[in-house]
């Protein structure tokens, strides 16, 4: 069973492998990270760990039993009990309920672990799978997200109040 883990230095090789293996897949729905991201991955990864240590962000990886990273689930800009959620899963597990289940898990642990009461997420219009994940995890649309929010794309902001009861499990979410 995959495990959601807080990002640590030892995850670097697996995260890089995950990003490289899924680069074209991700670029179909979100802005590509660009060659510089991969050329300077070690520096960028160290910067993420520093942000996490400072309490500005909380980064997580979903790790398969045999070690590879299946997804990344990030809480960005932690401030005043709110954070912005970002996530991506590997192409070979997409559409199987992995993202939905993990976002639900993160919603359950975020209040106690990080003192959060609200999560927000922006999703590009051309990413219907991500919109489905958010709605199945109890997020509600709140308004337009512009190109500055989504790397040049237009989309929608979603919000989840973490003090409310969890979204019910649904039979049709592909996770069972």
C-alpha positions in Angstrom: 0.0 0.0 0.0 1.4 3.4 -0.9 2.4 5.7 2.0 2.2 9.5 2.2 5.6 10.7 3.6 6.9 14.2 4.4 9.6 15.1 1.9 13.1 14.4 3.1 16.6 14.6 1.5 16.7 10.9 0.8 13.7 11.3 -1.5 15.6 13.4 -4.0 16.6 10.6 -6.5 13.1 9.1 -6.5 11.5 12.6 -7.0 13.8 13.4 -9.9 13.0 10.0 -11.5 9.3 10.6 -11.0 9.5 14.1 -12.6 11.6 12.9 -15.5 9.4 9.9 -16.2 6.2 11.9 -16.2 7.4 15.2 -17.7 5.5 14.9 -21.0 2.4 13.6 -19.2 2.4 16.6 -16.8 3.0 19.1 -19.6 -0.3 18.1 -21.2 -2.3 19.6 -18.4 0.1 21.9 -16.4 3.0 24.2 -17.5 6.2 22.3 -18.1 8.9 22.9 -15.4 11.5 23.6 -18.1 15.0 22.3 -18.6 16.4 24.6 -16.0 14.4 22.8 -13.3 16.0 19.5 -14.2 19.5 21.0 -14.8 19.5 22.5 -11.3 17.3 19.9 -9.6 19.6 19.4 -6.6 19.6 23.1 -5.8 15.8 23.4 -6.2 15.2 20.3 -4.0 17.4 21.8 -1.3 15.5 25.0 -1.5 12.2 23.1 -1.0 13.6 21.4 2.1 14.7 24.8 3.4 11.2 26.2 2.8 9.7 23.3 4.6 12.1 23.6 7.5 11.1 27.3 7.8 7.4 26.3 8.0 6.5 28.1 4.8 5.4 25.0 3.0 4.9 21.3 3.7 5.9 18.9 0.9 4.9 15.2 0.7 5.5 12.3 -1.6 3.3 9.2 -2.1 5.8 6.3 -2.1 5.0 2.8 -3.4 5.9 -0.2 -1.3 8.8 -0.9 -3.6 10.2 2.6 -3.4 9.3 4.7 -6.4 7.4 8.0 -6.0 3.8 7.8 -7.2 2.9 11.4 -6.5 3.7 14.7 -5.0 1.3 16.5 -2.6 2.3 19.9 -1.5 0.9 22.5 0.9 2.2 25.9 -0.1 2.2 29.3 1.6 1.1 28.1 5.0 -0.2 31.2 6.7 -3.1 32.0 9.2 -4.4 28.4 9.0 -4.7 28.3 5.2 -2.5 26.8 2.5 -2.6 26.2 -1.2 -2.7 22.5 -2.3 -0.7 21.3 -5.3 -0.5 17.7 -6.4 0.5 15.5 -9.3 0.5 11.7 -9.7 2.4 9.4 -12.1 0.7 8.6 -15.4 0.6 4.9 -14.6 -1.6 5.4 -11.5 -3.7 8.2 -12.9 -7.5 7.5 -13.0 -7.3 4.9 -10.2 -8.4 7.1 -7.3 -4.9 7.5 -6.0 -4.9 11.3 -6.1 -8.4 11.5 -4.6 -7.6 9.2 -1.7 -4.3 11.0 -1.0 -5.9 14.4 -1.1 -8.5 13.2 1.3 -5.8 11.8 3.6 -4.0 15.1 3.5 -7.2 17.0 4.3 -7.6 14.7 7.4 -4.0 15.2 8.7 -3.6 18.9 7.8 -5.5 20.4 10.8 -3.6 18.5 13.5 -0.2 18.4 11.8 -0.1 21.9 10.4 -2.9 23.8 12.1 -4.8 24.3 8.9 -8.5 25.0 8.6 -8.7 25.8 4.9 -7.1 24.5 1.7 -7.2 26.2 -1.6 -6.3 24.8 -5.0 -6.2 26.3 -8.6 -6.9 24.0 -11.5 -6.5 24.8 -15.2 -9.6 24.4 -17.4 -7.8 21.8 -19.5 -7.3 19.6 -16.5 -10.7 17.9 -15.9 -9.1 15.0 -13.9 -7.7 17.4 -11.3 -11.1 19.1 -11.0 -12.7 15.7 -10.4 -10.2 14.9 -7.7 -10.9 18.2 -5.9 -14.7 17.8 -6.0 -14.6 14.2 -4.9 -12.4 15.3 -2.0 -14.9 18.0 -0.9 -13.5 21.1 -2.5 -15.9 23.7 -3.9 -15.2 26.1 -6.8 -14.8 29.7 -5.6 -13.9 31.7 -8.7 -11.6 32.2 -11.6 -7.9 31.5 -11.5 -5.8 33.5 -13.9 -2.6 32.9 -15.8 -0.5 34.2 -12.9 -2.0 31.5 -10.7 -1.6 28.6 -13.2 1.6 29.2 -15.2 -0.1 31.0 -18.0 -3.3 29.1 -18.1 -6.9 30.0 -17.1 -8.8 27.9 -14.6 -10.8 27.9 -11.4 -9.9 28.2 -7.7 -11.3 25.6 -5.3 -11.6 25.7 -1.5 -12.1 23.1 1.2 -13.0 24.0 4.8 -11.2 21.4 6.9 -13.4 22.0 9.9 -16.4 20.4 8.2 -17.0 16.7 8.1 -15.1 14.8 5.5 -16.5 14.3 2.0 -18.2 10.9 1.9 -16.5 8.1 0.1 -18.1 7.6 -3.3 -18.4 4.3 -5.0 -17.6 5.8 -8.4 -14.3 7.4 -7.4 -12.2 4.4 -8.6 -10.5 3.9 -5.3 -11.4 0.6 -3.6 
